[in-house]
Amino acid sequence: FIDRFGQQGDEPGQLSSPDGLAVDGQKHLYVHHNAGIDQFDTGGRFIGQLPIDYTKGSPRTVVVDREGFVYTVTSSGKVLKYQISGE
């Protein structure tokens, strides 16, 4: 155990049943949980939440590729791709 961050809840920056974690090359952490996908810096500071188009389904996971694109697969079988700009 090295460190921890976050707290339980449904407000921005709070986590509700987290079950997915991804890290990009800009030292951002992406946490998938019941309320969506939140973005944190490596110090655990909340940066924002990825916009989710729920007409395409609810996100089920989160991954980051080598180019820094963030992906989620939805409950409807859609793949959503995000391009994240640096801070």
PDB file of N, CA, C and O in Angstrom:
ATOM      1  N   PHE A   1       0.839  -1.184   0.000  1.00  0.00           N
ATOM      2  CA  PHE A   1       0.000   0.000   0.000  1.00  0.00           C
ATOM      3  C   PHE A   1       0.880   1.242   0.000  1.00  0.00           C
ATOM      4  O   PHE A   1       1.758   1.380   0.852  1.00  0.00           O
ATOM      5  N   ILE A   2       0.651   2.147  -0.948  1.00  0.00           N
ATOM      6  CA  ILE A   2       1.450   3.369  -1.041  1.00  0.00           C
ATOM      7  C   ILE A   2       0.635   4.603  -0.708  1.00  0.00           C
ATOM      8  O   ILE A   2       1.083   5.452   0.062  1.00  0.00           O
ATOM      9  N   ASP A   3      -0.556   4.715  -1.277  1.00  0.00           N
ATOM     10  CA  ASP A   3      -1.353   5.925  -1.096  1.00  0.00           C
ATOM     11  C   ASP A   3      -2.810   5.619  -1.392  1.00  0.00           C
ATOM     12  O   ASP A   3      -3.134   4.533  -1.871  1.00  0.00           O
ATOM     13  N   ARG A   4      -3.678   6.558  -1.113  1.00  0.00           N
ATOM     14  CA  ARG A   4      -5.092   6.416  -1.434  1.00  0.00           C
ATOM     15  C   ARG A   4      -5.676   7.803  -1.662  1.00  0.00           C
ATOM     16  O   ARG A   4      -5.104   8.807  -1.238  1.00  0.00           O
ATOM     17  N   PHE A   5      -6.817   7.847  -2.334  1.00  0.00           N
ATOM     18  CA  PHE A   5      -7.513   9.109  -2.549  1.00  0.00           C
ATOM     19  C   PHE A   5      -8.978   8.820  -2.779  1.00  0.00           C
ATOM     20  O   PHE A   5      -9.374   7.672  -2.981  1.00  0.00           O
ATOM     21  N   GLY A   6      -9.775   9.863  -2.747  1.00  0.00           N
ATOM     22  CA  GLY A   6     -11.196   9.744  -3.018  1.00  0.00           C
ATOM     23  C   GLY A   6     -11.992   9.337  -1.802  1.00  0.00           C
ATOM     24  O   GLY A   6     -11.453   8.930  -0.773  1.00  0.00           O
ATOM     25  N   GLN A   7     -13.284   9.461  -1.957  1.00  0.00           N
ATOM     26  CA  GLN A   7     -14.212   9.022  -0.935  1.00  0.00           C
ATOM     27  C   GLN A   7     -15.487   8.547  -1.613  1.00  0.00           C
ATOM     28  O   GLN A   7     -15.743   8.875  -2.771  1.00  0.00           O
ATOM     29  N   GLN A   8     -16.275   7.781  -0.896  1.00  0.00           N
ATOM     30  CA  GLN A   8     -17.494   7.223  -1.471  1.00  0.00           C
ATOM     31  C   GLN A   8     -18.543   8.312  -1.638  1.00  0.00           C
ATOM     32  O   GLN A   8     -18.684   9.193  -0.790  1.00  0.00           O
ATOM     33  N   GLY A   9     -19.279   8.239  -2.749  1.00  0.00           N
ATOM     34  CA  GLY A   9     -20.371   9.174  -2.999  1.00  0.00           C
ATOM     35  C   GLY A   9     -20.678   9.286  -4.471  1.00  0.00           C
ATOM     36  O   GLY A   9     -20.029   8.651  -5.302  1.00  0.00           O
ATOM     37  N   ASP A  10     -21.669  10.094  -4.795  1.00  0.00           N
ATOM     38  CA  ASP A  10     -22.093  10.277  -6.185  1.00  0.00           C
ATOM     39  C   ASP A  10     -21.822  11.678  -6.708  1.00  0.00           C
ATOM     40  O   ASP A  10     -22.204  11.993  -7.835  1.00  0.00           O
ATOM     41  N   GLU A  11     -21.180  12.521  -5.926  1.00  0.00           N
ATOM     42  CA  GLU A  11     -20.843  13.876  -6.358  1.00  0.00           C
ATOM     43  C   GLU A  11     -19.556  13.847  -7.182  1.00  0.00           C
ATOM     44  O   GLU A  11     -18.785  12.893  -7.085  1.00  0.00           O
ATOM     45  N   PRO A  12     -19.313  14.892  -7.998  1.00  0.00           N
ATOM     46  CA  PRO A  12     -18.069  14.930  -8.782  1.00  0.00           C
ATOM     47  C   PRO A  12     -16.841  14.753  -7.883  1.00  0.00           C
ATOM     48  O   PRO A  12     -16.693  15.431  -6.867  1.00  0.00           O
ATOM     49  N   GLY A  13     -15.979  13.839  -8.276  1.00  0.00           N
ATOM     50  CA  GLY A  13     -14.772  13.542  -7.516  1.00  0.00           C
ATOM     51  C   GLY A  13     -14.954  12.476  -6.457  1.00  0.00           C
ATOM     52  O   GLY A  13     -13.975  12.010  -5.874  1.00  0.00           O
ATOM     53  N   GLN A  14     -16.190  12.083  -6.199  1.00  0.00           N
ATOM     54  CA  GLN A  14     -16.461  10.992  -5.269  1.00  0.00           C
ATOM     55  C   GLN A  14     -16.703   9.719  -6.079  1.00  0.00           C
ATOM     56  O   GLN A  14     -17.128   9.783  -7.232  1.00  0.00           O
ATOM     57  N   LEU A  15     -16.435   8.583  -5.483  1.00  0.00           N
ATOM     58  CA  LEU A  15     -16.493   7.319  -6.212  1.00  0.00           C
ATOM     59  C   LEU A  15     -17.603   6.428  -5.680  1.00  0.00           C
ATOM     60  O   LEU A  15     -17.773   6.273  -4.471  1.00  0.00           O
ATOM     61  N   SER A  16     -18.351   5.848  -6.603  1.00  0.00           N
ATOM     62  CA  SER A  16     -19.430   4.928  -6.258  1.00  0.00           C
ATOM     63  C   SER A  16     -19.138   3.578  -6.913  1.00  0.00           C
ATOM     64  O   SER A  16     -19.313   3.423  -8.122  1.00  0.00           O
ATOM     65  N   SER A  17     -18.701   2.616  -6.129  1.00  0.00           N
ATOM     66  CA  SER A  17     -18.349   1.274  -6.607  1.00  0.00           C
ATOM     67  C   SER A  17     -17.320   1.304  -7.737  1.00  0.00           C
ATOM     68  O   SER A  17     -17.597   0.816  -8.833  1.00  0.00           O
ATOM     69  N   PRO A  18     -16.125   1.877  -7.484  1.00  0.00           N
ATOM     70  CA  PRO A  18     -15.107   1.915  -8.539  1.00  0.00           C
ATOM     71  C   PRO A  18     -14.694   0.518  -8.954  1.00  0.00           C
ATOM     72  O   PRO A  18     -14.528  -0.366  -8.113  1.00  0.00           O
ATOM     73  N   ASP A  19     -14.524   0.317 -10.282  1.00  0.00           N
ATOM     74  CA  ASP A  19     -14.130  -1.012 -10.752  1.00  0.00           C
ATOM     75  C   ASP A  19     -13.213  -0.979 -11.954  1.00  0.00           C
ATOM     76  O   ASP A  19     -12.937  -2.025 -12.540  1.00  0.00           O
ATOM     77  N   GLY A  20     -12.735   0.191 -12.337  1.00  0.00           N
ATOM     78  CA  GLY A  20     -11.799   0.274 -13.454  1.00  0.00           C
ATOM     79  C   GLY A  20     -10.855   1.442 -13.256  1.00  0.00           C
ATOM     80  O   GLY A  20     -11.256   2.500 -12.771  1.00  0.00           O
ATOM     81  N   LEU A  21      -9.595   1.248 -13.632  1.00  0.00           N
ATOM     82  CA  LEU A  21      -8.579   2.276 -13.469  1.00  0.00           C
ATOM     83  C   LEU A  21      -7.660   2.252 -14.678  1.00  0.00           C
ATOM     84  O   LEU A  21      -7.233   1.187 -15.123  1.00  0.00           O
ATOM     85  N   ALA A  22      -7.355   3.438 -15.208  1.00  0.00           N
ATOM     86  CA  ALA A  22      -6.408   3.550 -16.320  1.00  0.00           C
ATOM     87  C   ALA A  22      -5.557   4.792 -16.089  1.00  0.00           C
ATOM     88  O   ALA A  22      -5.997   5.745 -15.446  1.00  0.00           O
ATOM     89  N   VAL A  23      -4.333   4.774 -16.619  1.00  0.00           N
ATOM     90  CA  VAL A  23      -3.408   5.899 -16.484  1.00  0.00           C
ATOM     91  C   VAL A  23      -2.918   6.274 -17.866  1.00  0.00           C
ATOM     92  O   VAL A  23      -2.589   5.401 -18.669  1.00  0.00           O
ATOM     93  N   ASP A  24      -2.867   7.597 -18.159  1.00  0.00           N
ATOM     94  CA  ASP A  24      -2.345   8.032 -19.454  1.00  0.00           C
ATOM     95  C   ASP A  24      -0.917   8.558 -19.310  1.00  0.00           C
ATOM     96  O   ASP A  24      -0.389   8.600 -18.199  1.00  0.00           O
ATOM     97  N   GLY A  25      -0.295   8.952 -20.397  1.00  0.00           N
ATOM     98  CA  GLY A  25       1.074   9.457 -20.408  1.00  0.00           C
ATOM     99  C   GLY A  25       1.221  10.848 -19.836  1.00  0.00           C
ATOM    100  O   GLY A  25       2.343  11.331 -19.686  1.00  0.00           O
ATOM    101  N   GLN A  26       0.109  11.513 -19.510  1.00  0.00           N
ATOM    102  CA  GLN A  26       0.147  12.849 -18.917  1.00  0.00           C
ATOM    103  C   GLN A  26      -0.033  12.790 -17.404  1.00  0.00           C
ATOM    104  O   GLN A  26      -0.308  13.805 -16.763  1.00  0.00           O
ATOM    105  N   LYS A  27       0.124  11.600 -16.844  1.00  0.00           N
ATOM    106  CA  LYS A  27      -0.012  11.364 -15.403  1.00  0.00           C
ATOM    107  C   LYS A  27      -1.416  11.662 -14.897  1.00  0.00           C
ATOM    108  O   LYS A  27      -1.592  12.220 -13.814  1.00  0.00           O
ATOM    109  N   HIS A  28      -2.411  11.286 -15.689  1.00  0.00           N
ATOM    110  CA  HIS A  28      -3.801  11.386 -15.267  1.00  0.00           C
ATOM    111  C   HIS A  28      -4.339   9.983 -14.992  1.00  0.00           C
ATOM    112  O   HIS A  28      -4.035   9.036 -15.717  1.00  0.00           O
ATOM    113  N   LEU A  29      -5.132   9.868 -13.946  1.00  0.00           N
ATOM    114  CA  LEU A  29      -5.792   8.619 -13.606  1.00  0.00           C
ATOM    115  C   LEU A  29      -7.261   8.725 -14.001  1.00  0.00           C
ATOM    116  O   LEU A  29      -7.900   9.752 -13.772  1.00  0.00           O
ATOM    117  N   TYR A  30      -7.781   7.677 -14.585  1.00  0.00           N
ATOM    118  CA  TYR A  30      -9.197   7.606 -14.953  1.00  0.00           C
ATOM    119  C   TYR A  30      -9.816   6.480 -14.147  1.00  0.00           C
ATOM    120  O   TYR A  30      -9.348   5.342 -14.190  1.00  0.00           O
ATOM    121  N   VAL A  31     -10.873   6.803 -13.410  1.00  0.00           N
ATOM    122  CA  VAL A  31     -11.533   5.806 -12.572  1.00  0.00           C
ATOM    123  C   VAL A  31     -12.958   5.625 -13.067  1.00  0.00           C
ATOM    124  O   VAL A  31     -13.745   6.571 -13.087  1.00  0.00           O
ATOM    125  N   HIS A  32     -13.283   4.396 -13.469  1.00  0.00           N
ATOM    126  CA  HIS A  32     -14.654   4.070 -13.854  1.00  0.00           C
ATOM    127  C   HIS A  32     -15.398   3.636 -12.605  1.00  0.00           C
ATOM    128  O   HIS A  32     -14.912   2.817 -11.825  1.00  0.00           O
ATOM    129  N   HIS A  33     -16.591   4.200 -12.427  1.00  0.00           N
ATOM    130  CA  HIS A  33     -17.450   3.815 -11.306  1.00  0.00           C
ATOM    131  C   HIS A  33     -18.898   4.028 -11.726  1.00  0.00           C
ATOM    132  O   HIS A  33     -19.162   4.455 -12.850  1.00  0.00           O
ATOM    133  N   ASN A  34     -19.841   3.732 -10.829  1.00  0.00           N
ATOM    134  CA  ASN A  34     -21.262   3.791 -11.178  1.00  0.00           C
ATOM    135  C   ASN A  34     -21.713   5.142 -11.715  1.00  0.00           C
ATOM    136  O   ASN A  34     -22.649   5.202 -12.513  1.00  0.00           O
ATOM    137  N   ALA A  35     -21.072   6.223 -11.297  1.00  0.00           N
ATOM    138  CA  ALA A  35     -21.492   7.563 -11.720  1.00  0.00           C
ATOM    139  C   ALA A  35     -20.770   8.040 -12.983  1.00  0.00           C
ATOM    140  O   ALA A  35     -20.976   9.179 -13.405  1.00  0.00           O
ATOM    141  N   GLY A  36     -19.937   7.206 -13.592  1.00  0.00           N
ATOM    142  CA  GLY A  36     -19.254   7.597 -14.830  1.00  0.00           C
ATOM    143  C   GLY A  36     -17.760   7.336 -14.781  1.00  0.00           C
ATOM    144  O   GLY A  36     -17.305   6.366 -14.174  1.00  0.00           O
ATOM    145  N   ILE A  37     -17.002   8.213 -15.429  1.00  0.00           N
ATOM    146  CA  ILE A  37     -15.544   8.100 -15.465  1.00  0.00           C
ATOM    147  C   ILE A  37     -14.964   9.429 -15.012  1.00  0.00           C
ATOM    148  O   ILE A  37     -15.148  10.454 -15.670  1.00  0.00           O
ATOM    149  N   ASP A  38     -14.259   9.406 -13.881  1.00  0.00           N
ATOM    150  CA  ASP A  38     -13.649  10.606 -13.325  1.00  0.00           C
ATOM    151  C   ASP A  38     -12.169  10.636 -13.670  1.00  0.00           C
ATOM    152  O   ASP A  38     -11.524   9.599 -13.820  1.00  0.00           O
ATOM    153  N   GLN A  39     -11.648  11.855 -13.792  1.00  0.00           N
ATOM    154  CA  GLN A  39     -10.229  12.069 -14.098  1.00  0.00           C
ATOM    155  C   GLN A  39      -9.578  12.740 -12.886  1.00  0.00           C
ATOM    156  O   GLN A  39     -10.094  13.719 -12.346  1.00  0.00           O
ATOM    157  N   PHE A  40      -8.425  12.187 -12.470  1.00  0.00           N
ATOM    158  CA  PHE A  40      -7.668  12.703 -11.340  1.00  0.00           C
ATOM    159  C   PHE A  40      -6.217  12.884 -11.767  1.00  0.00           C
ATOM    160  O   PHE A  40      -5.765  12.258 -12.726  1.00  0.00           O
ATOM    161  N   ASP A  41      -5.482  13.748 -11.049  1.00  0.00           N
ATOM    162  CA  ASP A  41      -4.042  13.783 -11.261  1.00  0.00           C
ATOM    163  C   ASP A  41      -3.426  12.714 -10.359  1.00  0.00           C
ATOM    164  O   ASP A  41      -4.136  12.096  -9.565  1.00  0.00           O
ATOM    165  N   THR A  42      -2.128  12.491 -10.470  1.00  0.00           N
ATOM    166  CA  THR A  42      -1.506  11.405  -9.700  1.00  0.00           C
ATOM    167  C   THR A  42      -1.463  11.695  -8.211  1.00  0.00           C
ATOM    168  O   THR A  42      -1.178  10.797  -7.420  1.00  0.00           O
ATOM    169  N   GLY A  43      -1.739  12.931  -7.812  1.00  0.00           N
ATOM    170  CA  GLY A  43      -1.836  13.261  -6.399  1.00  0.00           C
ATOM    171  C   GLY A  43      -3.222  13.015  -5.840  1.00  0.00           C
ATOM    172  O   GLY A  43      -3.456  13.214  -4.648  1.00  0.00           O
ATOM    173  N   GLY A  44      -4.164  12.575  -6.705  1.00  0.00           N
ATOM    174  CA  GLY A  44      -5.518  12.299  -6.269  1.00  0.00           C
ATOM    175  C   GLY A  44      -6.456  13.489  -6.365  1.00  0.00           C
ATOM    176  O   GLY A  44      -7.598  13.408  -5.914  1.00  0.00           O
ATOM    177  N   ARG A  45      -5.993  14.610  -6.952  1.00  0.00           N
ATOM    178  CA  ARG A  45      -6.850  15.792  -7.107  1.00  0.00           C
ATOM    179  C   ARG A  45      -7.816  15.571  -8.259  1.00  0.00           C
ATOM    180  O   ARG A  45      -7.399  15.211  -9.360  1.00  0.00           O
ATOM    181  N   PHE A  46      -9.103  15.782  -8.014  1.00  0.00           N
ATOM    182  CA  PHE A  46     -10.139  15.630  -9.032  1.00  0.00           C
ATOM    183  C   PHE A  46      -9.948  16.693 -10.109  1.00  0.00           C
ATOM    184  O   PHE A  46      -9.847  17.880  -9.799  1.00  0.00           O
ATOM    185  N   ILE A  47      -9.897  16.270 -11.377  1.00  0.00           N
ATOM    186  CA  ILE A  47      -9.747  17.174 -12.514  1.00  0.00           C
ATOM    187  C   ILE A  47     -11.078  17.384 -13.216  1.00  0.00           C
ATOM    188  O   ILE A  47     -11.427  18.511 -13.569  1.00  0.00           O
ATOM    189  N   GLY A  48     -11.819  16.308 -13.417  1.00  0.00           N
ATOM    190  CA  GLY A  48     -13.096  16.426 -14.106  1.00  0.00           C
ATOM    191  C   GLY A  48     -13.696  15.064 -14.375  1.00  0.00           C
ATOM    192  O   GLY A  48     -13.150  14.029 -13.993  1.00  0.00           O
ATOM    193  N   GLN A  49     -14.826  15.093 -15.039  1.00  0.00           N
ATOM    194  CA  GLN A  49     -15.529  13.860 -15.390  1.00  0.00           C
ATOM    195  C   GLN A  49     -15.682  13.821 -16.902  1.00  0.00           C
ATOM    196  O   GLN A  49     -16.001  14.836 -17.521  1.00  0.00           O
ATOM    197  N   LEU A  50     -15.459  12.661 -17.498  1.00  0.00           N
ATOM    198  CA  LEU A  50     -15.629  12.541 -18.938  1.00  0.00           C
ATOM    199  C   LEU A  50     -17.112  12.668 -19.283  1.00  0.00           C
ATOM    200  O   LEU A  50     -17.957  12.098 -18.591  1.00  0.00           O
ATOM    201  N   PRO A  51     -17.436  13.404 -20.340  1.00  0.00           N
ATOM    202  CA  PRO A  51     -18.842  13.510 -20.746  1.00  0.00           C
ATOM    203  C   PRO A  51     -19.309  12.167 -21.319  1.00  0.00           C
ATOM    204  O   PRO A  51     -18.637  11.578 -22.167  1.00  0.00           O
ATOM    205  N   ILE A  52     -20.432  11.705 -20.861  1.00  0.00           N
ATOM    206  CA  ILE A  52     -20.960  10.417 -21.305  1.00  0.00           C
ATOM    207  C   ILE A  52     -22.282  10.655 -22.031  1.00  0.00           C
ATOM    208  O   ILE A  52     -23.182  11.303 -21.498  1.00  0.00           O
ATOM    209  N   ASP A  53     -22.392  10.131 -23.240  1.00  0.00           N
ATOM    210  CA  ASP A  53     -23.641  10.185 -23.994  1.00  0.00           C
ATOM    211  C   ASP A  53     -24.418   8.919 -23.649  1.00  0.00           C
ATOM    212  O   ASP A  53     -24.209   7.871 -24.261  1.00  0.00           O
ATOM    213  N   TYR A  54     -25.311   9.017 -22.670  1.00  0.00           N
ATOM    214  CA  TYR A  54     -26.024   7.843 -22.184  1.00  0.00           C
ATOM    215  C   TYR A  54     -27.016   7.282 -23.201  1.00  0.00           C
ATOM    216  O   TYR A  54     -27.557   6.197 -22.989  1.00  0.00           O
ATOM    217  N   THR A  55     -27.266   7.997 -24.300  1.00  0.00           N
ATOM    218  CA  THR A  55     -28.093   7.416 -25.363  1.00  0.00           C
ATOM    219  C   THR A  55     -27.343   6.270 -26.039  1.00  0.00           C
ATOM    220  O   THR A  55     -27.949   5.449 -26.727  1.00  0.00           O
ATOM    221  N   LYS A  56     -26.022   6.215 -25.845  1.00  0.00           N
ATOM    222  CA  LYS A  56     -25.201   5.136 -26.407  1.00  0.00           C
ATOM    223  C   LYS A  56     -24.910   4.058 -25.371  1.00  0.00           C
ATOM    224  O   LYS A  56     -24.153   3.126 -25.642  1.00  0.00           O
ATOM    225  N   GLY A  57     -25.508   4.179 -24.182  1.00  0.00           N
ATOM    226  CA  GLY A  57     -25.320   3.199 -23.128  1.00  0.00           C
ATOM    227  C   GLY A  57     -24.474   3.730 -21.994  1.00  0.00           C
ATOM    228  O   GLY A  57     -23.874   4.800 -22.102  1.00  0.00           O
ATOM    229  N   SER A  58     -24.426   2.988 -20.914  1.00  0.00           N
ATOM    230  CA  SER A  58     -23.629   3.351 -19.746  1.00  0.00           C
ATOM    231  C   SER A  58     -22.223   2.785 -19.886  1.00  0.00           C
ATOM    232  O   SER A  58     -22.062   1.665 -20.370  1.00  0.00           O
ATOM    233  N   PRO A  59     -21.202   3.531 -19.476  1.00  0.00           N
ATOM    234  CA  PRO A  59     -19.836   3.007 -19.560  1.00  0.00           C
ATOM    235  C   PRO A  59     -19.659   1.787 -18.674  1.00  0.00           C
ATOM    236  O   PRO A  59     -20.233   1.704 -17.589  1.00  0.00           O
ATOM    237  N   ARG A  60     -18.850   0.834 -19.153  1.00  0.00           N
ATOM    238  CA  ARG A  60     -18.603  -0.403 -18.415  1.00  0.00           C
ATOM    239  C   ARG A  60     -17.145  -0.592 -18.026  1.00  0.00           C
ATOM    240  O   ARG A  60     -16.839  -1.439 -17.186  1.00  0.00           O
ATOM    241  N   THR A  61     -16.239   0.178 -18.617  1.00  0.00           N
ATOM    242  CA  THR A  61     -14.823   0.046 -18.337  1.00  0.00           C
ATOM    243  C   THR A  61     -14.108   1.285 -18.837  1.00  0.00           C
ATOM    244  O   THR A  61     -14.734   2.152 -19.447  1.00  0.00           O
ATOM    245  N   VAL A  62     -12.816   1.388 -18.592  1.00  0.00           N
ATOM    246  CA  VAL A  62     -12.015   2.485 -19.130  1.00  0.00           C
ATOM    247  C   VAL A  62     -10.608   1.968 -19.432  1.00  0.00           C
ATOM    248  O   VAL A  62     -10.016   1.241 -18.634  1.00  0.00           O
ATOM    249  N   VAL A  63     -10.084   2.354 -20.598  1.00  0.00           N
ATOM    250  CA  VAL A  63      -8.713   2.016 -20.992  1.00  0.00           C
ATOM    251  C   VAL A  63      -8.112   3.215 -21.707  1.00  0.00           C
ATOM    252  O   VAL A  63      -8.831   4.073 -22.220  1.00  0.00           O
ATOM    253  N   VAL A  64      -6.765   3.266 -21.736  1.00  0.00           N
ATOM    254  CA  VAL A  64      -6.031   4.320 -22.439  1.00  0.00           C
ATOM    255  C   VAL A  64      -5.045   3.649 -23.374  1.00  0.00           C
ATOM    256  O   VAL A  64      -4.368   2.698 -22.983  1.00  0.00           O
ATOM    257  N   ASP A  65      -4.954   4.142 -24.634  1.00  0.00           N
ATOM    258  CA  ASP A  65      -3.986   3.562 -25.570  1.00  0.00           C
ATOM    259  C   ASP A  65      -2.669   4.330 -25.527  1.00  0.00           C
ATOM    260  O   ASP A  65      -2.541   5.315 -24.799  1.00  0.00           O
ATOM    261  N   ARG A  66      -1.700   3.878 -26.303  1.00  0.00           N
ATOM    262  CA  ARG A  66      -0.358   4.486 -26.313  1.00  0.00           C
ATOM    263  C   ARG A  66      -0.351   5.933 -26.780  1.00  0.00           C
ATOM    264  O   ARG A  66       0.536   6.702 -26.408  1.00  0.00           O
ATOM    265  N   GLU A  67      -1.331   6.309 -27.593  1.00  0.00           N
ATOM    266  CA  GLU A  67      -1.412   7.684 -28.087  1.00  0.00           C
ATOM    267  C   GLU A  67      -2.137   8.600 -27.105  1.00  0.00           C
ATOM    268  O   GLU A  67      -2.220   9.806 -27.341  1.00  0.00           O
ATOM    269  N   GLY A  68      -2.660   8.054 -26.013  1.00  0.00           N
ATOM    270  CA  GLY A  68      -3.329   8.861 -25.009  1.00  0.00           C
ATOM    271  C   GLY A  68      -4.825   8.985 -25.175  1.00  0.00           C
ATOM    272  O   GLY A  68      -5.461   9.730 -24.429  1.00  0.00           O
ATOM    273  N   PHE A  69      -5.414   8.276 -26.132  1.00  0.00           N
ATOM    274  CA  PHE A  69      -6.874   8.287 -26.270  1.00  0.00           C
ATOM    275  C   PHE A  69      -7.477   7.426 -25.169  1.00  0.00           C
ATOM    276  O   PHE A  69      -6.932   6.382 -24.811  1.00  0.00           O
ATOM    277  N   VAL A  70      -8.597   7.873 -24.645  1.00  0.00           N
ATOM    278  CA  VAL A  70      -9.309   7.156 -23.594  1.00  0.00           C
ATOM    279  C   VAL A  70     -10.547   6.517 -24.221  1.00  0.00           C
ATOM    280  O   VAL A  70     -11.267   7.157 -24.988  1.00  0.00           O
ATOM    281  N   TYR A  71     -10.785   5.251 -23.886  1.00  0.00           N
ATOM    282  CA  TYR A  71     -11.914   4.504 -24.449  1.00  0.00           C
ATOM    283  C   TYR A  71     -12.771   3.933 -23.339  1.00  0.00           C
ATOM    284  O   TYR A  71     -12.285   3.614 -22.254  1.00  0.00           O
ATOM    285  N   THR A  72     -14.058   3.810 -23.632  1.00  0.00           N
ATOM    286  CA  THR A  72     -14.952   3.053 -22.777  1.00  0.00           C
ATOM    287  C   THR A  72     -15.879   2.233 -23.665  1.00  0.00           C
ATOM    288  O   THR A  72     -16.236   2.653 -24.765  1.00  0.00           O
ATOM    289  N   VAL A  73     -16.256   1.080 -23.183  1.00  0.00           N
ATOM    290  CA  VAL A  73     -17.259   0.241 -23.848  1.00  0.00           C
ATOM    291  C   VAL A  73     -18.541   0.419 -23.061  1.00  0.00           C
ATOM    292  O   VAL A  73     -18.535   0.366 -21.831  1.00  0.00           O
ATOM    293  N   THR A  74     -19.647   0.632 -23.770  1.00  0.00           N
ATOM    294  CA  THR A  74     -20.913   0.889 -23.093  1.00  0.00           C
ATOM    295  C   THR A  74     -21.766  -0.372 -22.983  1.00  0.00           C
ATOM    296  O   THR A  74     -21.475  -1.401 -23.594  1.00  0.00           O
ATOM    297  N   SER A  75     -22.810  -0.262 -22.197  1.00  0.00           N
ATOM    298  CA  SER A  75     -23.742  -1.365 -22.012  1.00  0.00           C
ATOM    299  C   SER A  75     -24.471  -1.723 -23.302  1.00  0.00           C
ATOM    300  O   SER A  75     -25.043  -2.808 -23.407  1.00  0.00           O
ATOM    301  N   SER A  76     -24.457  -0.822 -24.287  1.00  0.00           N
ATOM    302  CA  SER A  76     -25.085  -1.088 -25.594  1.00  0.00           C
ATOM    303  C   SER A  76     -24.090  -1.638 -26.607  1.00  0.00           C
ATOM    304  O   SER A  76     -24.425  -1.802 -27.780  1.00  0.00           O
ATOM    305  N   GLY A  77     -22.866  -1.924 -26.161  1.00  0.00           N
ATOM    306  CA  GLY A  77     -21.856  -2.480 -27.059  1.00  0.00           C
ATOM    307  C   GLY A  77     -21.165  -1.438 -27.920  1.00  0.00           C
ATOM    308  O   GLY A  77     -20.497  -1.793 -28.891  1.00  0.00           O
ATOM    309  N   LYS A  78     -21.307  -0.172 -27.593  1.00  0.00           N
ATOM    310  CA  LYS A  78     -20.638   0.906 -28.335  1.00  0.00           C
ATOM    311  C   LYS A  78     -19.285   1.178 -27.703  1.00  0.00           C
ATOM    312  O   LYS A  78     -19.108   0.987 -26.500  1.00  0.00           O
ATOM    313  N   VAL A  79     -18.326   1.626 -28.512  1.00  0.00           N
ATOM    314  CA  VAL A  79     -17.030   2.060 -28.013  1.00  0.00           C
ATOM    315  C   VAL A  79     -16.970   3.571 -28.173  1.00  0.00           C
ATOM    316  O   VAL A  79     -17.111   4.094 -29.278  1.00  0.00           O
ATOM    317  N   LEU A  80     -16.761   4.265 -27.067  1.00  0.00           N
ATOM    318  CA  LEU A  80     -16.628   5.718 -27.094  1.00  0.00           C
ATOM    319  C   LEU A  80     -15.152   6.069 -26.943  1.00  0.00           C
ATOM    320  O   LEU A  80     -14.457   5.513 -26.093  1.00  0.00           O
ATOM    321  N   LYS A  81     -14.683   6.988 -27.769  1.00  0.00           N
ATOM    322  CA  LYS A  81     -13.266   7.377 -27.778  1.00  0.00           C
ATOM    323  C   LYS A  81     -13.170   8.843 -27.415  1.00  0.00           C
ATOM    324  O   LYS A  81     -13.911   9.672 -27.942  1.00  0.00           O
ATOM    325  N   TYR A  82     -12.247   9.165 -26.504  1.00  0.00           N
ATOM    326  CA  TYR A  82     -12.035  10.530 -26.042  1.00  0.00           C
ATOM    327  C   TYR A  82     -10.610  10.962 -26.323  1.00  0.00           C
ATOM    328  O   TYR A  82      -9.668  10.189 -26.150  1.00  0.00           O
ATOM    329  N   GLN A  83     -10.461  12.191 -26.754  1.00  0.00           N
ATOM    330  CA  GLN A  83      -9.129  12.794 -26.881  1.00  0.00           C
ATOM    331  C   GLN A  83      -8.999  13.798 -25.756  1.00  0.00           C
ATOM    332  O   GLN A  83      -9.755  14.767 -25.685  1.00  0.00           O
ATOM    333  N   ILE A  84      -8.041  13.566 -24.881  1.00  0.00           N
ATOM    334  CA  ILE A  84      -7.863  14.394 -23.705  1.00  0.00           C
ATOM    335  C   ILE A  84      -6.735  15.379 -23.971  1.00  0.00           C
ATOM    336  O   ILE A  84      -5.632  14.987 -24.352  1.00  0.00           O
ATOM    337  N   SER A  85      -7.017  16.659 -23.768  1.00  0.00           N
ATOM    338  CA  SER A  85      -5.970  17.679 -23.922  1.00  0.00           C
ATOM    339  C   SER A  85      -5.224  17.819 -22.603  1.00  0.00           C
ATOM    340  O   SER A  85      -5.768  17.511 -21.543  1.00  0.00           O
ATOM    341  N   GLY A  86      -3.995  18.279 -22.665  1.00  0.00           N
ATOM    342  CA  GLY A  86      -3.177  18.455 -21.461  1.00  0.00           C
ATOM    343  C   GLY A  86      -3.692  19.592 -20.607  1.00  0.00           C
ATOM    344  O   GLY A  86      -4.437  20.457 -21.066  1.00  0.00           O
ATOM    345  N   GLU A  87      -3.274  19.570 -19.347  1.00  0.00           N
ATOM    346  CA  GLU A  87      -3.696  20.627 -18.423  1.00  0.00           C
ATOM    347  C   GLU A  87      -2.950  21.890 -18.702  1.00  0.00           C
ATOM    348  O   GLU A  87      -3.166  22.896 -18.028  1.00  0.00           O
TER     349      GLU A  87
END
